[in-house]
Every structure is written in structure tokens, then in C-alpha cells.
Amino acid sequence: MNRFEDYDCSSGCPVEGALEQISGKWKGLVIYHLLGGTLRFNELSRRLGTVTQRTLTKQLRELEDVGILHREVYAVVPPKVEYSLTEKGRKLEAVVVGLHAWGREFPFRKVPLSPQTRA
């Protein structure tokens, strides 16, 4: 669900539009892992760890809908589906690699709330 029909409203809107396309708990990691090449659903799922099949399927469909990834279905038994980045998705490489470097420099650590903050 998009907040706006058109993100061409101000200088900050392209950022919001871009984030809208890649926002989601697992989308950034999906893109990161697909930078290494084509992967099947179960390979992606294993690399992501705790994601549920339903959630991963939903996020993959959303990335496909906005043209960031390509889904190739092979008519074989058992079914075979592969995911790869499109040209549009590959253009996110510098962004994702930059986020990876930034995350290594500034790792996320949950800070416990102090008793005063909890009240």
C-alpha cells in the first residue's frame, strides 16, 4: 500500500518513493543475497534464517511487482522457482553495499531502557 499515487512532489519525495519500494523487514536482505546471483526460494529462506515462508513469499512478490527482482518458474516436478535481480534491482548494489559498510561501522545494539525511561 503506497502512501501517495505520485512521489514527484518535492526534493525529498524520491527518497520516500525509493524507500517505499524496498521497505520491509526482509527486502534489504533479499536484495543483498541476490547480489551474489540467482537463488531458489529455499536457498534464500536458509540465508535469511527466521523468516516464515508466508512472509518471504509476500516480500518476494512485492519486490517482483515493483520490478526489482525477476521470478523464473520452471515447469518441472517438483516445481523449481529461481529469483534474480533485474537491472533495476542491480542498481541498488551501491546502496546495499553502503548500508552493509555502515552497519559494520555502527552495529545495532539494543539499549535497555532505564527505569526512568520506562515510566
Salt bridges, closest charged atoms under 4 A:
GLU16 OE2 - ARG3 NH1 2.48
GLU62 OE1 - LYS27 NZ 2.71
GLU62 OE2 - LYS58 NZ 2.66
GLU72 OE1 - HIS70 NE2 2.80
GLU82 OE2 - LYS80 NZ 3.72
